[in-house]
Amino acid sequence: MFPYFIMLIFCGIPLFFMELSFGQFASQGCLGVWRISPMFKGVGYGMMVVSTYIGIYYNVVICIAFYYFFSSMTPVLPWAYCNNPWNTRDCASVLDASNLTNGSRPAALPSNLSHLLNHSLQRTSPSEEYWRLYVLKLSDDIGNFGEVRLPLLGCLGVSWVVVFLCLIRGVKSSGKVVYFTATFPYVVLTILFVRGVTLEGAFNGIMYYLTPQWDKILEAKVWGDAASQIFYSLGCAWGGLITMASYNKFHNNCYRDSVIISITNCATSVYAGFVIFSILGFMANHLGVDVSRVADHGPGLAFVAYPEALTLLPISPLWSLLFFFMLILLGLGTQFCLLETLVTAIVDEVGNEWILQKKTYVTLGVAVAGFLLGIPLTSQAGIYWLLLMDNYAASFSLVVISCIMCVAIMYIYGHRNYFQDIQMMLGFPPPLFFQICWRFVSPAIIFLQAQVHRRLPQNPLHFGSLPERNVLLHQLPQRGGVPEHDSPTPPSLARTYGPQVRVREVPRTRRQRSPDPAPLRAPPSPKPHPCSAAGPLGWDCPVRNCQSLALSSARLLADSDAGGPETRQWEPGP
């Protein structure tokens, strides 16, 4: 956890504050804010591309969670035993000892059965076979797409319909939904935590979770994973923070919000770790093995290891329903933010009267396009492509985008100008710690992390934990031990659900542009509004026509009593 907290303090919180203040002052999405320096508008497009990639495969993960949620509505979980048509002779359940076959159950378990089941290379759990052979029906190669899994396709349609209906009125409608999607997961986490810590062996799992491995503290991979986790957890460089902050009140204290949100987010991640490892410790104790033998990462944790542990609990379908319902809510909260980022960027960029009035159709179009692009990920080879996108499409790019954004704002636009903007908006300049981090520490850490990872030997990407079941997804061409493609070791897919933000949208106005040839500076108006002192960006502070940004899950943003129609009509300057 030490690298994680270091990255949080010197990168996560400063970048989070920078993006919130950037979007709040400009009242623009991830494309419009770059009017401060049009040559860096590509950073905004990069944020859109990242949000597009993540939005496509993220809803596929949600659809799998939907599938498991529906499958849990049975008296006995379908992945509890090995007596199903899809099970192989290698299947061995911790509940149904069948001597590694599908034969009849013996009267008593042999004393060495747990050791035999978990140390034999031929042993597969029923949850793994259910995941591989029934839910995914995995093909043998990434190029062999096979057939589209119709149950997953139907769940994908359900996921996109839910997302569209929640965003049909923009952030006004999603804001009401997020009150539930952001708070109920805490209820489920608490229920699972209370149940987990009361199980035998839970203490061993928690100690495994808390015990640092100091021998790996100097490994560059560990620090890279910590940085990637911070970017994913806080949603930095996705464009969502800038977009949602653009609906905020101009004088909202985004500095306070940044600190509270970041700390609460990381505390939630630590809390969720207790929930997960208490159950895994119980499972390891039941099997008589070390916790490291049952711990997994990525989709394997969410859809194999944890579901198998749930089968050991009394009334296991109930706990399974709660767990996957929690995953669905967390995923939807992130998906709302991703889709709104894309829709807002498109509407802001086109900016004509028709698209401003027909924003619902833009939302529908983006949702339909996301559904169509997600269909290949529901095929028999879809999980391979999903892992490729998760590992390469939106990992290293977040580091590059954040580094360029820091440099552009601090050294191209000018740190003095930006500090004056924040002082005009908040009433006080950013604290000295954030000034130092923005100008020196954060860009340096991000740059060093990128340079170290480009020189690390890149291991081939496999799907599967056992050697004989591994499928090689992608192997980077090596050149003297250095990969030709620059990409860090990414975070696992299931460990975070990104930013979830609730906002309410009402009309806002933009400052009349000055005829002064200096586009970023405007003279004071002859009859200034109490808050209309011109800022370097050239926008008026929208006090009466403002948007509010409110609490959503661990991401607390300011709320106001403003309300109004769903429109983003601005008054263009002369």
DAWO-V268066 format. One line per field, one symbol per residue. phi: phi as a letter, one per 40 degrees, with the letter a starting at -180 (. if undefined). Layout:
phi = ???
This chain:
phi = .dccccccccbccdccccccccccccfbccccccccadcbccccccccccccdccccccccccccdcccccccbcbccbcbbbcdccbcccaccbbcbfgbccccccbccccccccccbccccbcccccccccbccfdccaccccgbccddcccccccccccccccbcbgccccccccdcccbcdcccdcccccccccccgcccccccccccbccbccccccccccccccccccgcgcgccccccccccccccccccccccccccccccccccccccccccccccccgbccccbcbagdcccbbccdcccccccfddcccdcccccccccccdccdccccccccccccccgccccccbccccccccccccccccddccccbccccccccccbcbbcccccccccccccccbcchcccccccccccbgaccdddccccccbccdcccccccccccbccccccbbhbcdcbcbccabcccaggbccccaccccccccabgcbbbbbbbcbbbcccccdccccbbccccbccdbcccbdcgbcccccbbbbbbcafcbcbcbaccaiccabcbbccc
